Amino acid sequence: MSFARASEESALTPVSSTSVLTHLAPAAESGSQALLLTRVWRMDARWLGGIALLYATLSVATALTLHAYFARTWDVVTFVGAGKIAGSLDWVNLYAQSRVDNYWPYAYPPLHAFIVAPFMSLSGFLPEWLMARVPPLLFDLALGVLLYVIVMQKTRARNLARAAMAVWLLNPVTWYDTTAQGHFEAEWLFFVALAYFLFERQRGWIVPTLALAVGFLFKQNAILFALPLWALLFFEREKTMPRRVATILGSFAVFALLIALISLPFMLRSNDYWFMNVQYVSAVPLQTQSWLVGLAGIFTPDNLFLRASSGLTFLAAAAIALFGARRGMNLWVMGLLLALAFFLLSKKAVGYYYAMLTPFALVTLLPLQRARALTLIVVATAFIFVAPYFASWAKPTHWGWYALLGVVNSALWLGLFLWLWRNYAAPAQAAPSTRVTVFVSAALFFAVCAAALVQPLVASSTSPIRAPLIAPGGEMQTLTAFFVFALLVSAGSFAARALSRAIARAPALSFGAYTVVILLAPLYFLTFAMTKEATAGFELLLKLIET
């Protein structure tokens, strides 16, 4: 049995190269591991609290400095309204009233509206659009702690557990989801992760099924991640086929019963619940940065493939679950494959959706010590969520350039999918350090926060997303803001360096790690300080090329 050198991983608990299994070892159930987790938890309590406090503080601070285009998005306005209705005596009228009140009605199952409701009544001196972000922020923190526990129990390595929480929280996509967009991916992801954790801990199927149902009651996407659990129940070889079928039917029944009980009052009230959660969602327009943009350009945005996108995504998820379970994959690997397939096939995969990739990537790749693949995912999502897209106001003849960008993005996801399918259980031979992953994620997180913090220095009455990039007469103002931004990014990079060193002392950070931050930081400044989507910059670049 070989061990990583403690000097290379901050002198923390070493990781056995044989411990990176696709299923939990029996030791995971032993009292010794519980004692280990308790001891490490006490040792790391201050560190965990510090990371949580840092994330929460910067999230609240940047939400207050963001341009109203982000701070008070249509989605946030919808969630505020939904929370108020859910907290009223007329709560059963949630969907009908939301369709009347909002251009973008509330199109999710009811639980998010109900956990927002108390914070609307507590808003008082604080803006409602800020209070609506509190539940997602709390779930961000809860999911970070859960990831810490899961990775610790899988690896017994404190450095890897720390990395899981740090990369989840200090990540520009997590920030964008909660702080900039006011969305709530962490809420349903928390319950999916909890279900997977409990199932792998051999806690039976009832509680994990309930957790998945609760996840679905936050957002419909969770049903895709229930499929791997049902597939594993089907392939329980120690049980007879009749027992397997009975177990799966029982799990289906528990899942459906809880959803039906919560949904019934709304369905009895009107057909708005069904329309908003099923018909409306399946009919959303093309919103993605994938190869589907090219498909829409070559044919039409209403072609047969795009109309069938939701069904094809579900079929792909079912195939991944069945064939993955048959091959012996664990839930986390299949969850990561599902997320990658979603980005390849779904016609709606906007920026905040990419947060769904991170938890499954962390739990899958950290135990395998696949730091390079994890870093690639962090960098790719950090770029794609602010990358140029074919906006309605972009020049129509430029669609080919956006299609090319989409093809590149999809090629990356497809490559990762195929690599993972072939190497899902193979640990890295060189056991690279996680330091670069943590540094890049945290440095980009600090960069995106810096862009939001300097936004008031570039406040403008011009369009928040379109050209001109710099309003006439605002050149010096923008230059001053960018100088302050550069100073904050430099300070953030030093902080990220120190944080990554606390997790893994070696190897030294390469020039490439800093280069990624230098290349992406201006995009964050363009988007969140100047409040011009990257599409505006790309359109200007294409115009210069054409002239």
C-alpha positions as CSV (number, residue, x, y, z in Angstrom):
1,M,0.0,0.0,0.0
2,S,1.4,3.3,-1.0
3,F,0.7,6.8,0.5
4,A,1.0,10.3,-0.8
5,R,3.7,12.2,0.9
6,A,2.3,14.3,3.7
7,S,4.7,17.1,2.8
8,E,3.0,17.4,-0.5
9,E,-0.5,17.7,1.0
10,S,0.0,20.2,3.8
11,A,1.1,17.5,6.2
12,L,-2.5,16.3,6.6
13,T,-4.0,12.9,6.7
14,P,-2.4,10.8,3.9
15,V,-4.6,9.2,1.2
16,S,-4.1,5.6,0.3
17,S,-3.9,4.9,-3.4
18,T,-6.1,1.9,-2.9
19,S,-8.9,3.8,-1.1
20,V,-10.3,5.4,-4.2
21,L,-13.1,2.8,-4.8
22,T,-16.3,3.3,-6.7
23,H,-18.2,2.0,-3.6
24,L,-17.7,2.7,0.0
25,A,-15.4,0.2,1.8
26,P,-16.7,-1.6,4.8
27,A,-14.5,0.7,6.9
28,A,-16.9,3.5,6.1
29,E,-19.4,1.9,8.4
30,S,-16.9,1.4,11.3
31,G,-16.8,3.2,14.5
32,S,-13.2,4.2,13.7
33,Q,-14.3,6.3,10.8
34,A,-16.9,8.0,12.8
35,L,-14.3,8.9,15.4
36,L,-12.0,10.1,12.7
37,L,-14.7,12.3,11.2
38,T,-15.5,13.7,14.7
39,R,-11.9,14.5,15.4
40,V,-11.2,16.1,12.1
41,W,-14.5,18.0,12.3
42,R,-13.4,19.6,15.6
43,M,-10.0,20.4,14.2
44,D,-11.5,22.0,11.1
45,A,-14.4,23.8,12.7
46,R,-12.7,27.2,12.6
47,W,-11.5,26.7,9.1
48,L,-14.9,25.6,7.8
49,G,-16.5,28.5,9.6
50,G,-14.0,30.9,8.1
51,I,-14.7,29.7,4.5
52,A,-18.5,29.9,5.2
53,L,-18.2,33.4,6.6
54,L,-16.1,34.6,3.8
55,Y,-18.5,33.3,1.2
56,A,-21.6,34.7,2.9
57,T,-20.0,38.1,3.5
58,L,-18.8,38.6,-0.1
59,S,-22.1,37.3,-1.4
60,V,-24.2,39.8,0.6
61,A,-21.7,42.7,-0.1
62,T,-21.6,42.1,-3.8
63,A,-25.4,41.7,-4.1
64,L,-25.7,45.2,-2.6
65,T,-23.2,46.7,-5.2
66,L,-24.4,44.9,-8.3
67,H,-26.2,46.8,-11.0
68,A,-30.0,46.4,-10.7
69,Y,-29.9,44.4,-14.0
70,F,-28.5,41.6,-11.8
71,A,-29.6,42.5,-8.3
72,R,-33.2,42.8,-9.3
73,T,-33.5,40.4,-12.2
74,W,-36.9,39.2,-13.5
75,D,-36.3,35.9,-11.7
76,V,-35.7,37.6,-8.4
77,V,-38.8,39.7,-8.8
78,T,-40.7,36.5,-9.5
79,F,-39.3,34.8,-6.5
80,V,-40.2,37.7,-4.2
81,G,-43.7,37.7,-5.5
82,A,-44.0,33.9,-5.2
83,G,-42.7,34.1,-1.6
84,K,-45.3,36.7,-0.7
85,I,-48.1,34.7,-2.2
86,A,-46.9,31.5,-0.5
87,G,-46.9,33.3,2.8
88,S,-50.4,34.6,2.4
89,L,-53.8,33.0,3.1
90,D,-54.2,32.7,-0.7
91,W,-51.1,30.5,-1.0
92,V,-53.0,27.9,-3.1
93,N,-53.3,30.5,-5.8
94,L,-49.5,30.7,-6.2
95,Y,-49.3,29.7,-9.9
96,A,-52.4,31.5,-11.2
97,Q,-51.4,34.7,-9.5
98,S,-47.8,34.5,-10.6
99,R,-49.0,34.2,-14.2
100,V,-51.0,37.4,-13.8
101,D,-48.3,39.4,-12.0
102,N,-45.1,38.5,-13.9
103,Y,-43.7,38.5,-17.4
104,W,-41.7,35.4,-16.3
105,P,-44.2,33.5,-14.0
106,Y,-43.1,31.1,-11.3
107,A,-42.3,27.9,-13.2
108,Y,-41.1,25.6,-10.5
109,P,-42.6,23.2,-7.9
110,P,-43.7,25.1,-4.7
111,L,-41.0,24.5,-2.1
112,H,-38.7,27.3,-3.0
113,A,-41.6,29.8,-2.8
114,F,-42.5,28.5,0.7
115,I,-39.0,28.8,2.1
116,V,-38.7,32.3,0.7
117,A,-42.0,33.3,2.3
118,P,-40.7,33.8,5.9
119,F,-37.8,35.9,4.7
120,M,-40.3,38.2,2.9
121,S,-42.1,38.8,6.2
122,L,-38.7,39.5,7.8
123,S,-37.4,41.8,5.1
124,G,-38.2,45.0,7.1
125,F,-35.2,47.3,6.7
126,L,-33.5,45.1,4.1
127,P,-34.5,44.9,0.4
128,E,-36.8,42.1,-0.5
129,W,-34.6,41.2,-3.4
130,L,-31.7,40.6,-1.0
131,M,-33.8,38.6,1.5
132,A,-34.9,36.3,-1.4
133,R,-31.3,35.3,-1.8
134,V,-30.9,34.1,1.8
135,P,-32.4,30.6,1.4
136,P,-30.2,29.7,-1.6
137,L,-27.2,31.1,0.3
138,L,-27.9,29.0,3.3
139,F,-28.2,25.9,1.1
140,D,-24.9,26.8,-0.6
141,L,-23.3,26.6,2.9
142,A,-25.2,23.4,3.8
143,L,-24.1,21.7,0.6
144,G,-20.5,22.8,1.1
145,V,-20.5,21.2,4.5
146,L,-22.2,18.0,3.1
147,L,-19.5,17.8,0.4
148,Y,-16.8,18.1,3.0
149,V,-18.4,15.2,5.0
150,I,-18.8,13.0,1.9
151,V,-15.3,13.5,0.6
152,M,-13.9,13.0,4.1
153,Q,-15.7,9.7,4.5
154,K,-14.7,8.5,1.1
155,T,-11.0,9.4,1.4
156,R,-10.2,10.1,5.0
157,A,-8.1,13.0,3.7
158,R,-8.7,16.3,5.3
159,N,-7.1,18.2,2.5
160,L,-9.4,16.7,-0.1
161,A,-12.5,17.4,2.1
162,R,-11.4,21.0,2.5
163,A,-10.9,21.3,-1.2
164,A,-14.5,20.0,-1.8
165,M,-16.0,22.7,0.3
166,A,-13.7,25.5,-0.9
167,V,-14.2,24.8,-4.6
168,W,-17.9,24.6,-4.2
169,L,-18.3,27.8,-2.3
170,L,-15.4,29.9,-3.7
171,N,-16.4,29.4,-7.3
172,P,-17.6,32.1,-9.7
173,V,-20.5,29.9,-11.0
174,T,-21.9,29.3,-7.5
175,W,-21.6,33.0,-6.9
176,Y,-23.4,33.8,-10.1
177,D,-26.2,31.3,-9.4
178,T,-27.0,32.7,-5.9
179,T,-25.7,36.3,-5.8
180,A,-26.0,37.6,-9.3
181,Q,-29.1,35.7,-10.5
182,G,-30.8,34.9,-7.2
183,H,-31.5,31.3,-8.3
184,F,-31.5,28.3,-6.1
185,E,-29.6,25.4,-7.7
186,A,-28.1,24.5,-4.3
187,E,-31.5,23.8,-2.8
188,W,-32.4,20.8,-5.0
189,L,-28.7,19.8,-5.4
190,F,-28.4,19.5,-1.6
191,F,-31.2,17.0,-1.4
192,V,-29.9,15.0,-4.4
193,A,-26.4,14.9,-2.7
194,L,-28.0,13.9,0.6
195,A,-29.9,11.1,-1.1
196,Y,-26.8,9.8,-2.7
197,F,-24.8,10.0,0.5
198,L,-27.5,8.2,2.6
199,F,-27.9,5.4,-0.1
200,E,-24.2,4.8,-0.2
201,R,-24.1,4.6,3.5
202,Q,-26.5,1.7,3.2
203,R,-29.4,3.6,4.9
204,G,-32.0,1.7,2.8
205,W,-34.0,3.3,-0.1
206,I,-36.9,5.0,1.7
207,V,-35.1,8.0,3.1
208,P,-33.0,8.6,0.0
209,T,-36.1,8.4,-2.1
210,L,-37.8,11.0,0.1
211,A,-34.8,13.2,-0.2
212,L,-35.0,13.0,-4.0
213,A,-38.7,13.8,-4.0
214,V,-38.0,16.9,-1.9
215,G,-35.3,17.8,-4.4
216,F,-37.9,17.5,-7.2
217,L,-40.3,19.7,-5.2
218,F,-37.7,22.4,-5.4
219,K,-36.8,21.9,-9.1
220,Q,-37.9,19.5,-11.8
221,N,-34.3,18.7,-12.8
222,A,-33.9,16.5,-9.8
223,I,-35.9,13.7,-11.4
224,L,-33.0,13.0,-13.8
225,F,-30.8,12.3,-10.8
226,A,-33.3,9.9,-9.3
227,L,-32.8,7.5,-12.2
228,P,-29.4,6.2,-11.1
229,L,-30.8,5.2,-7.7
230,W,-33.6,3.2,-9.3
231,A,-31.1,1.6,-11.7
232,L,-28.9,0.5,-8.8
233,L,-31.9,-0.9,-7.1
234,F,-32.7,-2.9,-10.3
235,F,-29.1,-4.3,-10.4
236,E,-28.9,-5.4,-6.8
237,R,-27.6,-8.9,-7.6
238,E,-28.0,-10.3,-4.1
239,K,-31.8,-9.9,-4.5
240,T,-34.1,-12.0,-6.6
241,M,-35.8,-10.3,-9.5
242,P,-39.3,-10.2,-7.8
243,R,-37.7,-8.4,-4.8
244,R,-35.9,-5.9,-7.1
245,V,-39.1,-5.1,-8.9
246,A,-41.0,-4.7,-5.6
247,T,-38.3,-2.4,-4.3
248,I,-38.3,-0.2,-7.4
249,L,-42.1,0.0,-7.4
250,G,-42.0,0.9,-3.7
251,S,-39.4,3.6,-4.4
252,F,-41.5,5.0,-7.3
253,A,-44.6,5.0,-5.1
254,V,-42.8,6.9,-2.2
255,F,-41.4,9.4,-4.7
256,A,-44.7,10.0,-6.5
257,L,-46.8,10.0,-3.3
258,L,-44.9,12.8,-1.6
259,I,-44.9,14.9,-4.8
260,A,-48.6,14.2,-5.3
261,L,-49.5,15.2,-1.7
262,I,-47.6,18.6,-2.0
263,S,-48.9,19.2,-5.5
264,L,-52.6,18.2,-5.0
265,P,-53.9,21.5,-3.5
266,F,-52.5,23.5,-6.4
267,M,-53.8,21.0,-9.0
268,L,-57.2,21.0,-7.5
269,R,-57.2,24.8,-7.6
270,S,-56.5,25.2,-11.4
271,N,-54.5,23.8,-14.3
272,D,-51.9,26.5,-13.8
273,Y,-49.7,24.2,-11.7
274,W,-49.5,21.6,-14.4
275,F,-49.1,24.2,-17.1
276,M,-46.2,26.0,-15.4
277,N,-44.3,22.9,-14.3
278,V,-44.7,20.8,-17.4
279,Q,-46.0,22.5,-20.5
280,Y,-44.4,25.9,-20.0
281,V,-41.0,24.5,-19.1
282,S,-40.9,22.1,-22.1
283,A,-41.8,25.0,-24.4
284,V,-39.0,27.4,-23.4
285,P,-37.0,29.0,-26.2
286,L,-33.5,27.9,-27.1
287,Q,-31.2,29.3,-24.4
288,T,-27.8,27.5,-24.5
289,Q,-24.2,27.7,-25.6
290,S,-23.9,24.4,-27.2
291,W,-23.9,22.7,-30.7
292,L,-27.7,23.2,-30.6
293,V,-27.1,26.8,-31.7
294,G,-25.7,25.6,-34.9
295,L,-28.6,23.2,-35.4
296,A,-31.0,26.0,-34.9
297,G,-29.1,28.1,-37.4
298,I,-28.9,25.5,-40.1
299,F,-32.6,24.5,-39.8
300,T,-34.9,26.5,-37.5
301,P,-35.1,27.2,-33.8
302,D,-38.3,25.1,-33.9
303,N,-36.9,22.0,-35.6
304,L,-37.9,18.5,-34.6
305,F,-34.8,17.8,-32.5
306,L,-35.1,20.9,-30.4
307,R,-38.8,20.3,-29.9
308,A,-37.9,16.8,-28.6
309,S,-35.0,18.1,-26.5
310,S,-36.6,17.5,-23.1
311,G,-37.6,14.0,-24.0
312,L,-34.2,13.2,-25.5
313,T,-32.5,14.5,-22.3
314,F,-34.6,12.2,-20.2
315,L,-34.0,9.2,-22.4
316,A,-30.2,9.9,-22.3
317,A,-30.4,10.1,-18.5
318,A,-32.2,6.8,-18.4
319,A,-29.7,5.1,-20.7
320,I,-26.8,6.5,-18.6
321,A,-28.4,5.2,-15.4
322,L,-29.1,1.7,-16.8
323,F,-25.8,1.1,-18.5
324,G,-23.9,2.8,-15.8
325,A,-25.4,0.8,-13.0
326,R,-24.8,-2.4,-15.0
327,R,-21.1,-1.5,-15.3
328,G,-20.8,-0.9,-11.6
329,M,-20.7,2.9,-11.5
330,N,-21.6,4.6,-8.4
331,L,-24.2,7.3,-8.0
332,W,-21.8,10.2,-8.2
333,V,-20.2,9.1,-11.5
334,M,-23.6,8.6,-13.0
335,G,-24.7,12.0,-11.7
336,L,-21.7,13.7,-13.3
337,L,-22.4,11.9,-16.6
338,L,-26.0,13.0,-16.4
339,A,-25.0,16.7,-15.9
340,L,-22.6,16.5,-18.9
341,A,-25.4,14.9,-21.1
342,F,-27.7,17.6,-20.0
343,F,-25.4,20.3,-21.3
344,L,-25.1,18.4,-24.6
345,L,-28.9,17.9,-25.2
346,S,-30.9,20.4,-23.2
347,K,-32.1,23.5,-25.1
348,K,-32.1,25.5,-21.9
349,A,-28.7,25.5,-20.1
350,V,-28.1,29.1,-19.0
351,G,-25.2,30.3,-16.9
352,Y,-26.5,29.4,-13.4
353,Y,-27.2,25.8,-14.6
354,Y,-23.5,25.0,-14.6
355,A,-23.5,25.0,-10.8
356,M,-25.1,21.5,-11.1
357,L,-21.9,20.1,-12.4
358,T,-19.6,21.0,-9.5
359,P,-20.9,18.7,-6.6
360,F,-20.8,15.6,-8.8
361,A,-17.4,16.5,-10.2
362,L,-16.0,17.1,-6.7
363,V,-17.2,13.8,-5.2
364,T,-16.2,11.8,-8.3
365,L,-12.8,13.3,-9.1
366,L,-11.3,14.2,-5.7
367,P,-11.3,10.7,-4.4
368,L,-9.7,9.6,-7.7
369,Q,-7.2,12.4,-7.3
370,R,-8.1,13.6,-10.8
371,A,-7.2,17.2,-10.1
372,R,-6.4,18.1,-13.7
373,A,-9.9,17.0,-14.9
374,L,-11.5,18.9,-12.0
375,T,-9.5,22.0,-12.8
376,L,-10.6,21.8,-16.4
377,I,-14.2,21.7,-15.4
378,V,-13.7,24.7,-13.0
379,V,-12.1,26.7,-15.8
380,A,-14.6,25.7,-18.5
381,T,-17.7,26.6,-16.4
382,A,-16.0,29.8,-15.2
383,F,-15.7,30.9,-18.9
384,I,-19.0,29.5,-20.3
385,F,-21.3,31.1,-17.9
386,V,-20.2,34.6,-19.1
387,A,-19.2,33.6,-22.6
388,P,-20.8,35.3,-25.7
389,Y,-24.1,33.8,-26.8
390,F,-26.4,34.5,-29.7
391,A,-28.5,37.2,-28.1
392,S,-31.7,38.5,-29.7
393,W,-29.9,41.8,-30.4
394,A,-26.8,40.3,-31.9
395,K,-26.2,40.7,-35.7
396,P,-28.1,37.8,-37.3
397,T,-25.3,37.1,-39.8
398,H,-22.9,36.4,-36.9
399,W,-24.8,33.2,-35.9
400,G,-22.1,31.0,-37.3
401,W,-19.5,32.4,-34.9
402,Y,-21.8,31.7,-31.9
403,A,-22.5,28.2,-33.3
404,L,-18.7,27.6,-33.5
405,L,-18.4,28.6,-29.8
406,G,-21.2,26.3,-29.0
407,V,-19.6,23.4,-30.8
408,V,-16.3,24.0,-28.9
409,N,-18.2,23.9,-25.6
410,S,-20.0,20.8,-26.6
411,A,-16.8,19.1,-27.8
412,L,-15.4,19.7,-24.3
413,W,-18.4,18.2,-22.5
414,L,-18.5,15.2,-24.9
415,G,-14.7,14.6,-24.5
416,L,-15.1,14.6,-20.7
417,F,-18.1,12.3,-21.0
418,L,-16.3,9.7,-23.0
419,W,-13.2,10.0,-20.9
420,L,-15.2,9.5,-17.7
421,W,-17.2,6.6,-19.2
422,R,-13.9,4.8,-19.8
423,N,-12.0,5.8,-16.7
424,Y,-14.7,6.2,-14.1
425,A,-12.9,4.1,-11.5
426,A,-9.2,4.6,-12.4
427,P,-7.2,6.8,-9.9
428,A,-4.6,9.2,-11.2
429,Q,-1.2,7.5,-11.4
430,A,0.7,10.6,-10.5
431,A,-1.7,11.7,-7.8
432,P,-1.5,15.4,-8.7
433,S,-2.1,18.0,-6.0
434,T,-5.4,19.8,-5.7
435,R,-3.7,23.1,-5.1
436,V,-4.1,24.4,-8.6
437,T,-7.8,23.5,-8.6
438,V,-8.4,25.4,-5.4
439,F,-6.3,28.4,-6.4
440,V,-8.0,28.8,-9.8
441,S,-11.5,28.5,-8.4
442,A,-10.9,30.9,-5.5
443,A,-9.0,33.4,-7.5
444,L,-11.8,33.6,-10.1
445,F,-14.3,33.8,-7.3
446,F,-12.5,36.8,-5.9
447,A,-12.2,38.3,-9.4
448,V,-15.9,38.1,-10.0
449,C,-16.6,39.6,-6.6
450,A,-14.1,42.4,-7.3
451,A,-16.0,43.2,-10.5
452,A,-19.3,43.5,-8.6
453,L,-17.7,45.6,-5.9
454,V,-16.4,48.3,-8.3
455,Q,-19.7,48.4,-10.3
456,P,-20.9,51.6,-8.6
457,L,-17.8,53.4,-9.9
458,V,-19.0,52.7,-13.5
459,A,-22.7,53.4,-12.9
460,S,-24.3,54.4,-16.2
461,S,-27.7,55.2,-17.5
462,T,-27.0,53.4,-20.9
463,S,-28.2,50.0,-21.8
464,P,-27.0,47.4,-19.2
465,I,-26.1,44.8,-21.8
466,R,-25.5,46.4,-25.2
467,A,-22.9,48.5,-26.9
468,P,-21.5,51.1,-26.6
469,L,-19.2,49.4,-24.1
470,I,-18.2,52.7,-22.6
471,A,-20.6,55.6,-22.6
472,P,-19.3,58.8,-24.1
473,G,-17.5,60.8,-21.4
474,G,-17.1,57.9,-19.2
475,E,-13.6,56.8,-20.3
476,M,-11.7,58.1,-17.2
477,Q,-14.4,56.7,-14.9
478,T,-14.0,53.3,-16.5
479,L,-10.2,53.4,-16.4
480,T,-10.3,54.3,-12.7
481,A,-12.7,51.4,-11.9
482,F,-10.5,49.0,-13.9
483,F,-7.5,50.1,-11.9
484,V,-9.2,49.5,-8.6
485,F,-10.5,46.2,-10.0
486,A,-7.0,45.1,-11.0
487,L,-5.8,45.9,-7.5
488,L,-8.6,43.8,-6.0
489,V,-7.9,40.9,-8.3
490,S,-4.2,41.0,-7.3
491,A,-5.2,40.9,-3.6
492,G,-7.7,38.1,-4.3
493,S,-5.0,36.1,-6.1
494,F,-2.7,36.4,-3.1
495,A,-5.6,35.3,-0.8
496,A,-6.3,32.4,-3.1
497,R,-2.7,31.4,-3.1
498,A,-2.7,31.4,0.7
499,L,-5.9,29.4,0.8
500,S,-4.6,26.8,-1.7
501,R,-1.4,26.5,0.3
502,A,-3.4,25.7,3.5
503,I,-4.9,22.8,1.6
504,A,-1.9,21.5,-0.4
505,R,1.6,23.0,-0.1
506,A,2.9,21.5,-3.3
507,P,3.4,21.9,-6.1
508,A,4.2,25.5,-6.6
509,L,1.6,27.3,-8.7
510,S,2.5,27.5,-12.4
511,F,2.3,30.5,-14.7
512,G,-0.7,28.8,-16.4
513,A,-2.7,29.0,-13.2
514,Y,-2.2,32.8,-13.0
515,T,-2.8,33.1,-16.8
516,V,-6.3,31.7,-16.5
517,V,-7.2,34.3,-13.9
518,I,-5.6,37.1,-16.1
519,L,-7.6,36.0,-19.1
520,L,-11.0,35.6,-17.5
521,A,-10.9,38.6,-15.1
522,P,-11.5,41.2,-17.9
523,L,-14.7,39.2,-18.9
524,Y,-16.0,39.5,-15.3
525,F,-15.2,43.2,-15.3
526,L,-17.0,43.7,-18.6
527,T,-20.1,41.7,-17.4
528,F,-20.5,42.7,-13.8
529,A,-18.7,46.1,-13.5
530,M,-19.5,47.6,-16.9
531,T,-22.7,45.5,-16.9
532,K,-22.2,44.6,-20.6
533,E,-22.7,41.0,-21.5
534,A,-19.7,39.4,-23.2
535,T,-21.8,39.3,-26.3
536,A,-21.5,43.1,-26.6
537,G,-17.7,42.8,-26.6
538,F,-17.8,39.9,-29.0
539,E,-20.1,41.9,-31.4
540,L,-17.6,44.8,-31.3
541,L,-14.7,42.5,-32.0
542,L,-16.5,41.0,-35.0
543,K,-17.4,44.4,-36.3
544,L,-13.7,45.5,-36.1
545,I,-12.7,42.3,-38.0
546,E,-15.3,42.9,-40.7
547,T,-14.1,46.5,-41.2
